[in-house]
Amino acid sequence: MGKRTRHTAEMKVKILREHLDNQVPLSELSERYSLHPNLLYQWKKNLFEGALDTFNHKHKKMRTKQDVMTKVLEEKRRKKNALIAELLEDNIHLKKSFNGEI
């Protein structure tokens, strides 16, 4: 039994684009790239199932929630960095006042 090869997403898209844009039959592509035709049909099915999610409103809502969460986390990070900078500055001033040097 042969070793399974993993194909990158870019390779899958390249092959499927060739099929969809240039109307190259999947049978010809399977011979050219030494792939089983069922594998190409599965990739095509996955492509169109993913396309449904892209145009689905739930997907957009989820993306909006992620954008809001990202903004909240970025604001928390900014506040944390400002607090750290303030504490470092206070620490330097304290060291200078006790030792006269850093």
BELCORVEN-V918192 format. One record per residue. N is the residue number from 0. RES is the residue in one small letter. PSI is psi in whole degrees, -180 to 180 (* if undefined). NEAR is the number of other C-alpha atoms within 12 Angstrom. D_CENTER is the distance of its C-alpha to the mean C-alpha in whole Angstrom. Layout:
{{N,RES,PSI,NEAR,D_CENTER} {N,RES,PSI,NEAR,D_CENTER}}
This chain:
{{0,m,135,3,34} {1,g,162,4,31} {2,k,138,5,28} {3,r,137,8,25} {4,t,142,11,23} {5,r,134,11,19} {6,h,139,17,17} {7,t,160,11,14} {8,a,-37,14,12} {9,e,-41,11,14} {10,m,-43,15,17} {11,k,-45,25,17} {12,v,-40,20,16} {13,k,-46,20,19} {14,i,-45,35,21} {15,l,-34,32,21} {16,r,-39,22,21} {17,e,-41,22,24} {18,h,-47,22,25} {19,l,-42,18,24} {20,d,-42,12,25} {21,n,3,13,28} {22,q,37,14,29} {23,v,127,17,30} {24,p,146,20,31} {25,l,-32,28,28} {26,s,-40,20,31} {27,e,-41,19,32} {28,l,-37,27,28} {29,s,-37,22,28} {30,e,-44,15,31} {31,r,-42,15,30} {32,y,8,21,27} {33,s,52,17,29} {34,l,151,23,27} {35,h,136,19,28} {36,p,-35,21,28} {37,n,-33,15,27} {38,l,-42,23,24} {39,l,-39,32,23} {40,y,-37,22,24} {41,q,-43,17,22} {42,w,-43,27,19} {43,k,-43,24,21} {44,k,-46,15,21} {45,n,-38,18,17} {46,l,-47,21,16} {47,f,-29,17,19} {48,e,-38,14,18} {49,g,-33,14,14} {50,a,-35,13,16} {51,l,-42,15,18} {52,d,-36,17,15} {53,t,-40,16,14} {54,f,-1,13,18} {55,n,142,14,19} {56,h,-29,12,20} {57,k,-39,13,18} {58,h,-42,16,15} {59,k,-40,15,16} {60,k,-42,15,17} {61,m,-40,15,15} {62,r,-39,16,12} {63,t,-43,14,16} {64,k,-40,14,16} {65,q,-38,14,13} {66,d,-42,14,14} {67,v,-46,14,17} {68,m,-39,14,16} {69,t,-44,14,14} {70,k,-40,14,18} {71,v,-45,14,20} {72,l,-37,14,18} {73,e,-40,14,18} {74,e,-42,14,22} {75,k,-41,14,23} {76,r,-42,14,21} {77,r,-44,14,24} {78,k,-42,14,27} {79,k,-44,14,26} {80,n,-38,14,26} {81,a,-41,14,29} {82,l,-43,14,31} {83,i,-43,14,30} {84,a,-41,14,32} {85,e,-44,14,35} {86,l,-40,14,36} {87,l,-42,15,35} {88,e,-44,15,38} {89,d,-41,14,40} {90,n,-44,16,40} {91,i,-44,17,41} {92,h,-41,16,44} {93,l,-43,15,45} {94,k,-41,14,45} {95,k,-39,13,47} {96,s,-31,12,50} {97,f,-45,11,50} {98,n,-21,10,51} {99,g,1,10,51} {100,e,171,11,48} {101,i,*,13,44}}
